Amino acid sequence: MPLRLLYILSLVLLVGCSPKSGGESQLKVISYNIRYTGEPTTDGENHWDWRRAASINMVREEQPAVMGVQEALAEQLQFLDENLPEYDYVGVGRDDGKSAGEHMAIFYLKERVTLEDWGTFWLSQTPNQVTMGWDAVCYRTCTWALMQDKTTGNRFAIFNTHLDHRGEQAREQSIVLIVNRIKELIPEGTPLLLTGDFNSTTDSDIYAPLKAVMQDAREVAAQSDHRSTFNGWGRGNSVIDHIFCRGAEVDSFKVLCDKNYGAPYISDHYPVVAEVRF
């Protein structure tokens, strides 16, 4: 073979094996209401002490690049942090902006994702202060993070939240606030993920502002299911945990209710997972 042709072929092989900046690569995201520790006298076998190892098993088996958790107390986050050294997380306690109360934390796989910026705001009329909004009965927050996918170089954002379980006006206004905060915090055109326990099904009219700017991953995924996400320790049956996306193709969406990670229930909610490409 002529030397010139060998040279050209070697260049083609080198180019073909080089990573392409901004290329497509599948990224797995999980939304998981971990359920706070509970009381031994009331939760029994569903107390955190008996299911915490199963939560670790779930993350190790599923290996999400990013994961939004809801209801996590500081001691639970500490346990996850100690047993999942490949991950780091951001988030603050909703009761004081530090460590008190439940956290809407975002975990990310350090070898896959770089953290660029993050913050937390309260779902209220004064989102920069520790305040309760509208007719809510609890402090509610949303944590956000701006990240970069090390595999592709793509920058993306993820928001993680937990809407109030009783306040109808609070849920409605919280969605409006989240949409407005997305516009304020995230550059236009940046791919975006939103995970959370919304305490409502997505056929409600309150989702109209959100659906105007994002897609429901469950509805647009090439492969999907509509199974219940709230199990209530075997007594619940509702679809209230969701993942929304912008600027992404959703290859699959599923509810992780078929596997045994080492406990009958790892939470009173099943994790939901989407595989996306930016």
Secondary structure as UniProt FT lines:
FT   HELIX           3..17
FT   TURN            21..22
FT   STRAND          27..33
FT   HELIX           40..43
FT   HELIX           44..46
FT   HELIX           48..62
FT   STRAND          66..70
FT   HELIX           74..83
FT   TURN            85..86
FT   STRAND          87..90
FT   TURN            94..96
FT   STRAND          106..109
FT   TURN            110..112
FT   STRAND          113..122
FT   TURN            127..128
FT   TURN            134..135
FT   STRAND          141..149
FT   TURN            150..152
FT   STRAND          155..162
FT   HELIX           168..185
FT   TURN            188..189
FT   STRAND          192..197
FT   TURN            202..203
FT   HELIX           205..207
FT   HELIX           208..211
FT   TURN            212..213
FT   STRAND          215..216
FT   HELIX           217..220
FT   HELIX           232..234
FT   STRAND          241..246
FT   STRAND          249..255
FT   STRAND          272..277
//
